Amino acid sequence: MLWLGQAPGAETFDPTGVTRPFSRFADLLLAPAARWDAVWYLSIADDGYSSAADHAKAAFYPLYPLLAKVVGWLFGSALLGGLVVSLACFFGALVLLHKLARIELGERDARTTILLVAFFPSAFFFSAVYAESLFLLLSVGTLLAARQGRWAAAGAVGALAALTRNSGVILLLPVLLLFLYGPRADREAAGGGPWWKPRYAITPQILWLALIPLGLVAFLVYIGIVLGDPFAPFSAQELWGRHLVPLGGIWDGARAAWLGLRQIVHGESTPVYFGEAGGDPFSVAGQNLMLFGFLVFALVALVGALRRLPLAYGAYALVALVTTLSYPVDAQPLMSLPRFVLVLFPLQMWLARWLGERGDRGSERAIAISAVLLGLMTAQFARWGFVA
């Protein structure tokens, strides 16, 4: 921060100062972890969803700011509480992910998986005041519990995930697939029969899976009481410029990347596409190219996960990615995609397996390249530069 300084206009991004509550020196050390959406999480931690004027807050689910507030009470600051929650959850997520990947991939590829996650170019969100580390912990925990046949735990942890992000309820799909088709460790699969027929008998334990959507229902009931609109978490997406266009992010994102490339190559001084995103037109063009790069990775890794991993993992990544790409942002179609891809751990599991089949050198090079990109994106994020 001392070297790079803040991005132009940074003082307007947090007008109430929730990301800089300490002395100048302490803020220099801690505030770079609280940028952009962290302002909203800290605002919710301090004031909740306090009035009908706060409909934009409803897009942010409550479990992370609640934990930041509770832990922050011990430290006297929700910002410190959020950092502690993020770092602790990230550590726990890596431990659980190693266990899950070791079951499916073996020890070598499990180690590569957690390194790919930890050094993913947008992994700085795991140590920022964001819900990514909490969601990764809960989503991995849900599938690990289901894989081990602990259905009550899978339902309960999945319900917490549904209270953390709007995509948390999607975890119902992979857990249901594991229950019906496996693989699962609590009983043997039935042999024979057509491919679509469940390999495991339906038992009363399947009722535990209903806890996952109940987590979302609980939040909708609460927000309905507070804001008078139980569907505010969905309608709030329009306030952030997101509209339902099935898979529209693919086409619009590709077009934005192409026109962004044309703008950079030809040096046009005025925006040629999505200029309403604001800021320097060349910066916007570069962002669209970067976001398209994440899309290409996600699509390639998705195909790999569907082909090489058990059905539940590929199906989870597929539905989560389709949902994300079906709500493009008006100003920048693939906005936030690096964050959404970051927590889709089946993509990194496939990449670890693919790299493992090509020797350790490939894994080392991939992690090294990713780490360099992570450093660049972290520096940009810390100075209030928009990266995702």
N, C-alpha and C positions, 0 to 999 in steps of 0.2 A: 504494500500500500504506500509506503514511503517513497518507493522508487517509481511506481506506475501512476500513483495518484488516482483520484476518483474519476469516473466517466462524467462527461458534461451533463449537467442537470441532475446529478445524483442526489443533491439535497432535497429535491422535490419528490423523490420516491418514498421517503419516510418522513412526512411532515411532522408527525407527532413524536418522533425520536424513540420509538420502541426498540429499535435495533442498536441504539447507542445510549444506554442508560447509565454508563459508568463514567469514570474519568477519561481524559483524552488518551492516556496511555493504555488503559484497560480496553477501551473501545477499539484502539488500534489492533489489539490482539484478538478480540472476540467478535467484534462486529462484522468482519469479513465472512463469517459463517452464517450471517443473518441477512440475506438479500432477497429481494423480490417477494415471492410468496411467503417468506418468513415473516414479513410485516403482517400478513393476514393471520397466520398461525399465532403470533404473539398477541395480536389484537383480540383474537378469540380467547386466548388464555387469560388475558386481563379482564375483558368485559363480556365474554360470551357472545351469544347471538341475541343482542340486547333489545333490538327494536325492529319494526317493520322496514326501517331504512337500511337494514343490514342484509338484505336479500343476497347481495353479492357474496357475503360470508358463507352462505349455505352451500356453496360449491366445495367448501373445505370441511371434511368430516371430523367429528369431535374427539376421537380417542387420543390422537397425538397432542393437540393443545391441552386436553385435560391432564395427560401425564406430565406435560411440560409445566403446567400450573402446580400440580401436586409436588413434583420433584423440586420445582423452583421455589416452593415454600421453604424447603430446607436450606436453600442458598440465598434466599431473598431476591431472586430474579427469575422470571420465566425464561429469559434468554439462556441463562446458565442451566436451568432445568431442561430446556429443549436440547441443548448440546449434550448433556449427560444422557438423556434418553436416547438421542440419536446414536451416540458412540456405543453405549451399552447394547442397544438393540442390534447394531451392526456386528458387534463381536458375537453375540448370540446367534445371529443369522448365519454367519460364516461357519460356526460350529455345527449347526443343524444341517446346513447345506452340504457340508463335508460328509455327514452321516448319510444323507439321502443319496448324494452322488456316488458314494462308495457302494451302496446297495445296487445301484443301477449300472455303474460304470467301472467299478474297481478302484483301488487305492490311487494308482497313478493319475487317472483321469479325474478323480475326485479332487486331488490337490490342484490340478490345472484349472478345474472349474472355479474353485474359490479364488484363485489368483486372477482369473479372467474377470470375475465379478468385482474383486477389490480394485483392480486397475483399469476397469472399463472407463472410457473417456469421460463419461458423465458421473463417475462414482463419487465426486466431491459432494453430491447431494446426500450421501450416506453420513457425512460428518457435518452437514449443515442443519439449520433449524427447519427441516422438512420432514415429511412423514415417510420418506422412502425406506429408511432403515427399519422402521417399525413395521411397515407393510411387508418388506422382504422377510423379516423374522416370522411374521404371522402366516404368510402364504407358504413359506417353506415348512413351517411347523404343521400347518394343516395337512399338506400332502405327505409329510413324513409320518404323522399319526395315522393317516388313512393307509399308507403303505404297510404299516406295522399292524393294521387291523384294530386300532384303538379308535373306534368310531365316535364315542362320546367326546374324546379329546379333539378329534378332527372337527366335529360340529361346533364345539365351544370356541376353539381357536379361530375357525372360519368365521364365526359370528363377530369376533373381535376385528378380524380383517375387514369385514363388511362395515364396521364402524370407523375404519381408518381411511379407506378410499372408495370412490364410487365403483371401482372395478372389483372390489372385494367379494361381492356377491357372486361373481363369475366362478369363484372357487368351488361352488356347488357342482359344476359340471365335471371337473377332473375327479373330485371325491366320489361322485356318483359312478363315474366310469371305473374307478378303482374298485368300488364295491361290487359292481356287476361283472366286470371283465378282468379285474386284476391288473398287474400282479399284486398279491397281498399275502402277508405272512401268517395270517391267523387260521387259514384252512386251505385244503387242497381244492384245486379247480376240477370241475366236472369235465370229462373228456367227450369228444365227438360233438355232433350237431352242427348246424349251419353257423357261419362266422358271426352272424348278427345275434344269435341266441346267447343270453348271459351265461357265463361260465360258472357263476356262483349263485346259489339259491338266495332268493329274497327272504330275509329274516327281519324280525322286529327291530334289529339294530339300525336298519335303514332310517328309522324315525329320527335318530340323532342328527341326521343331515339337515333336518328342517331348521336346526338352530342357525344355520348360515344365513338364510334370508331373513330370519327373525331379527338378526343384528341390524339389517337395513330397515326393517319395519320399525324397530325401536327408535332409530334416529328420525324417521319420517314422522312418527307420532310426536316426538319431542319438538321437532322443528315446527310442526303444525300448531302446537300449543304456544310456542314462543312467538312465531312470526305470523300465525294465522293462515299458513299455507303449507300443508304437508308435502306438497310437491316442489317446494322451493329449491331443494338441491338439484332438481332436474331443470327447472325453468331458469335457474341462475346461470346455467351454461350459456344462455343467450346473452346475458349481461357481459360475458367474457368473449363474445364474438363467435361462439361455437353454434353451429346449426347442423341438424341431421341431414347428411348427404351420403347415402350408403356407398362406402369405399371412395368417397369423393377426395379424400386426402391423397390417394395415389395419383390420380390424374392432375389435380391442382398442384400437388407438390412437385410432380415431374415438370409441369409447365413453368412453375415458379423457378425451379432450378435451371431450366433451359434458358429462360429469359434473363435470369440472374447472370448466367455464364455469358450470354450475349452482351449484357450491360458491362461486365468487367472487361471483356475482350475489346469491345468497341469504345469503351471509355465514355459512354453517354452520361451526361451530367444530371439528367432528370430520370426519375424512376420509370422503368418500363413495365413494371408489374408489382402489384401489392405495395405501391408507394405509400398508401395510407398507413403502413406500419410505422411510419415516422423514422426520424433519424437519417443518417447519411445513406444515400441510395446504394453506394458500393458496399457498405456494411450490411444492409438488408439483403443485397444480392449474395454476399458471402454466406450469410446465415442460411439462406434458402438452399444453397449448395451443400452446406454442412448438414442440414436437416435431411436432404435427399440422400446423402451418404448413409445416414443412420437407417433410412427406409430400405435402401438396398441391402444393407447387412441384415436387417430384420427379416426381409422376405426370403433371402437365401437361407438364413439360419432356421426360419420357420419350416421351409421345405425339408431341410435336414432333420429337424426334430420330429416331423411327422413320419419320416421314413425310418429313422434309426432309434427312436426312443419309444417306450410304451405309449399306447394311444392317449392315455390321460394327460401326459405332459404336452404332447403336440396339440391336442384339442384345447387345452388351457391357453397356450400361447396363441393359437389361431383365433379363438373367440375374443381374447383380450386385445389382440392387434386389430382385428376387424372392427371392434367397438371404437378403438382409438381413431382409426382411419376414417370412420364414418361420421366423425364430428370435427371436421376441419375448422380452423380459425379463419375468419374472413380476411384478416390482414396478412396472415402467414399460415398457409394450410397445414404445415407439419409442426407447428409450434408445440413445444413440450414433448415431442417424440423421444428425444434422448432420455428423458426421465421415465417415460412409460416403458421403453425398451429395457432400461436398466434393471428393472425388477422382474423381468420375464426370464427367470433363471433357466428354463428349459433351453433357451437359445444358446446360453453359454455352456450348458451341459453338452449339447450337440457339438459345439465348436471344440470343446475339450476332447471329445471322442475323435473328431475329425483330425485335429492336430496330433493327437496321440498316435494315430495310425501312420503318421508321417515322421515320427521321431521327436525326440526332445528338443532338437534345434528349432523346429517349427513353433513349438509352444513358447520357447524363450523369445523368439523374434516377435511373435504376436503380442506377448505381454509387454515387451520392451516398447514396441510401437504404440501400444495402447497407453502405456504409462507416460510417454512423451505428450500425447494428445491430452491426457488427463491433466498434466501440469499446465499446459497452455489454457485449457478451459477453466481450470481452477483459478488461475490468475485473472482471467477475464471476469469470472463470476465475482471474485473478491472485490474488484473495483467498480462494481455495479454495471459491468458490461453484460448485455443480454446474450446468453448462449443457448438457452433451452426454454 
